Amino acid sequence: MFRLITNRAVAQQTLVALRVAFGRGATKAVETLSTPGGQIPNAPLFVRRDLDLWAYFQGRPDRRGLLLGWFGVGQPSWHPSIEINIPVRRTLYCYGQLVMDEQEDVCLAHRGGLGGGKFTVAPGPFGDLINGFEREPVHDGSYERQYFVIGRVSQLSQLLERLSRFVHEAERIRELRRNERKFRSALEALGGAIQNKKAIGGSDEEYTGETVGAGDYLLHRQVQYERVHARVQRALAKQLQKRGLKCGNRRQKHGLAPDLYVRDRRGRMAHLFEIKVGRDSQSTFTALGQLLVYSAGEMTCSP
C-alpha cells in the first residue's frame, strides 16, 4: 500500500538523485523548450542513448512550487513527451507526485495524463490507452487516490528502466492524439467513453474490460506476470453480451468488485461470476466465499 507524501527536502533529494543517475553515461545538449507559460531558452539537457530518452531537470522550484522533470523520446526537441514534476508543497494540481510504500521507500509516481498545449490527454483516456502499467491505490489522509507508481528512488537503475517505458508509452499516446480519428477509435476499442465528441476515458457502460498482456509490480524486486485472469474475464463478458445479457463489474456499495455480474430487467444483480486461474482447492474455496459476500446485499443473486 502506498501513501502520498509532500516534503520539500525529500522532493529536492529525489530530483537530485534522479538527475545524477540519469546523467551517468549521458551526453549533454542545449535546446530551447516551449511551454504554455513561455519558453525556456538554452535549457541544458541530458541525452541517454541506452534509454532512448532525453531529460531536463530544474533544481529550483518554479512559481507553482514544482521541481521540473521533463522527458522526451529520441533526439531532443522543443517539447517533451511528458512532464513528471515533483511538488515541494502539497498540491493535487501536479500530475507528478512522491509516494511512500510500506517499507518507507520513496517512489516516483504520476497520475497519468498529458498536458502542455494543443494535443493534451486527460488522465482517464491516458489510463485506458497505456500498456504495461496499472494505477495503484494511494492513501491521502482519509482519501484513496490512484497513481501510476513508476519506481523506487532507492533502486535507481530499475526506476530509470521503468521510466523509459513509461515515457515511451506517453509519447505513443501523444502521437496517437495528433490524429483525432485514430485516437477516438483506439479509445473506443478499449471501452473508453466519448462525450460530446470529447474523450473522457473510462467507460459510460457498466462493464469495462480488464487490461490484458504482461506487466510488473513493485516489491523489493521486480516481478513479471501474465494477465491470464483478464483474458478469461474478457472472453466471458463477450459471450454474455452476445447473448444479449447486460453484464458489469462496477464496485458495489461496500467497495467490493465482482469479476462479472448479470442484471435482470429490473436492474437487479441476478448472476455473479468469480474467476480463478488456479486449480487448487484454496482458489475454489476463496471463490465460493467471495460469491457469498458479493451476493449478501443482492438477495436475488444466483452465484
N, C-alpha and C positions, 0 to 999 in steps of 0.2 A: 504494500500500500504506500502511496506517495502523499506528501503534503506540500502545499505551496509555501514558499519562504520568500521574504524580502529583507535583505540585509546588505547595506551598502558595501561593507568590507568584503563580504563573501562574493558579491557581484563583481567587484573590481578584481579580486583574486582569480575568479573564474575566467574573466576576459583575458587577464594576463597569461594564465596557464594555457588557454586556448590559442592565444596569439603566438606564444613561444613554441608550442607543439606544432602549430600549422607552419611556422616559419622555418622549422628544421627541414633542410633539403629543398626549400623553396627558392625560386628566383624572384627578383623584385621587378616591379613595373610601376609606371605612373599613368594615371588615367583621370580624366575629368568625369566625375559621376554626376548624374542628374536625378533629382528627386522632385516630387510635387512642391516641396518647400524651397527649392532652389538648387544651384549647382554646388558641388564640392570640387573646386579646381585642383589639379595636380595631386590627387589623392594617392598616397603610397599603397601599393597592393602587394600581396604575396601570391605567387603562382605555383601550385603543386601539380606537376605533370602526372605523378603517380596516382593522385586522387582525381585528376581531370577537373580541378577546381581552382578558382581564384578567390581571394578574400580581402576585405577591407575592414580594419578594426580602428575604432576611435576610442582612445583610452579615457577621455574625459566625458562625463555625462553631457548630453545636449540640453537644451532648454526644457525638454519634456522629462528629463531625469532618466534618459536611456543611454546605455553604453552600446554603441553601434557595432553590429557584426553583420556584414553584408557578404553574400556568397553567390558566385556565378559559375557556370559550366564552361570549360574550354578556355579560349583566349579572353582576356579582359575586355569588357565593353562598358559603355556608359551606364548600363542598367543591370542591377543584379537579378539573379533568378529568384532569390528570396532574401528577406531580412530576418535575421534571428537576433534581435536586440535584447539586451538584458537590462531590466529596470533596477535602479538603485533605491527607489522608493515605491511603495505599493501603488500599483495601477493595473487594472484588468484591460486597459486600452491596448497595452502592448501584447502582441501575439507571442513573443518570446518570454519565457519565464524560467526561474530556477525552482526545482522541486527537490525534496529530500525523501529518501526511501527509509525503510525500517531499520537499516544498518547505519543511518545517519550520513549516508553518502549523498553528496550534492549532484544533481543530474540536470542536464540541459534539456529543456522542453519547449514545445511550440504548439500553439492552439490549432494550427492549420489555417490556411487562407493566404492569399497573395494580394498585396496592395501595390502602391507605387505607380498610379497613373491610369491609363486607359484600359488595359487588359487585366482587370482585377478579378479575383476569385474569392468568394466568401468561404468561411470555414466549413459550411455544410457541404457544398459541392466538392471542395478540396478533399474532405474526408471520404466522400463517395468514390472519388477517382484515384486516390493514391494507392499504390501497390506496395506490399511488403511491410506496412506499418499499421498499427492499430492504436486508437486512443486508449489511454489508461485513466481510471478514476483517480482524481487528485483531490484530497481534502483541503478545503479552505475555510477553516473555522467550522461552522455548522453546515456549510455548503459542500456539495460534491461537484467538481468541475471535471472536464475531460481535456486531456492534453496528449500529444504525441511525445513520449519520453525518448529522446534521441540517444542519450548515453550518459554514463557516469564521468564526472570530471576526474576522478581518481584513476580511471582507465582510459587514458587519452588516445592510445592507438586504436582501441575499439570504438571510441567516440568519434574519431575522425573518419573511420570506415563507414559507420552508420550515417554520419553527417553527409558524406559524399553521396550515399544512396538517397538520402532524404532530399538533398539539393537537386540531384538529377531527376527525381520524381517531380519536384516543384517546377523545374524547367520544362519537363514533358507536359505538365498540366497547363503551364502558362502558354506554351506553344499551341496546345490544343485550343486554348481560349481565344487565340487570334482568329480562329475560324468559327464563327458563331454556330453555323450549321453542324459542323463536326463535334463541337463542344456539347451542344444540346443532345445530339444523337448519342454520344458516348455516355452522357449522364443519364439519359432516359433508359438506355440499355442496362444500366446498373440499378435501376429503380429510383433514381434521383428525381425530385419533383421540379416542375416548371410552373411558375405562376405569373400571369400577365407577361409572358414571353421572357421571364427572368428566372435564371437558375437559382433556386433557394436551397437545394440539397435535401438530403433525407428523402422521404417519400410521403406523398399525400395518401398513399394506400396504407392499410393496416399491416401488411406484410412487407418486410424488407429483407432481401436475401443476405445471408452472411457472406463475409469476404472469403474467397477461395484462394488456393495457392499456398506456397511456402511462406514462412515468416519466422520471426525470432522474438524472444522476450528477454528481459534483463534479470539476471541473477548476479552472483559474483563471477559467473562465467556466462558466455553467450550460448544459448541452446537453440538448435534448429528443430523445427517441427513441420508437419504437413497437416493441412486442414481437411482431414477426411470427413469430419463431422459436418462441415459446411456443404460438401458435395452431396451427402445424404439428405441434408435439410432442403437444399435447393431442388433436388430431384423429386422429393416427396411433395414439396409445395407445387411444383409444376404439374404433377399428376393430379393433385387435388383440384387445382384451378382448371385443368382440362375437363374435369367432371362437373364444372360449374359451381364448385363449393367456394365459399368465402373464407379464406384462411388468414391467419395473422400470427404475429409473435411479439406484440407490444407487451410492455411490462404491466402487471396487474397493480391494483391499488396498493398492495402491501410491498411493492417493489420487486417481486419475483417475476421471472420471464420464462414462460414455457417455450420449448423449441418451436412448436407449432400448435395451433388450435383451429377448429372449425366452428363457426357460429351458425345458429339456426335462423329462421326467417324473422324471429323476434329480436335478433341481435344477441341472444344468449350464447355463451360458450357451451357447445354441445359435445365436442370431441377434443381430447387432448392427445398430443404426441410428444414423447420424450425419447430422444435419440442418444444411444450409447454406442461408441465404436468398439469398446472392449467386449469380449465374450465371457468374461469371468462372472462368477456369482455376485461379487461385490457391485459390479456395474448394474446387474439386473435388479438387485435389491435397492440400490440407490435410485434407479429409475422409477421403481414402484412407489417408493417413498415420496419422490418428487411429484408424481402424478396425484397422490393423495393430498399433498399440501396444496398444489395448484387448484385442485377441484374443490377444496374446502369451502371457498366462497362462491362456488358455481354449482349449486346442488343438482342442476340438470345435466352436468357433465358425465360422459362415459369415457373413462380412460382407455 
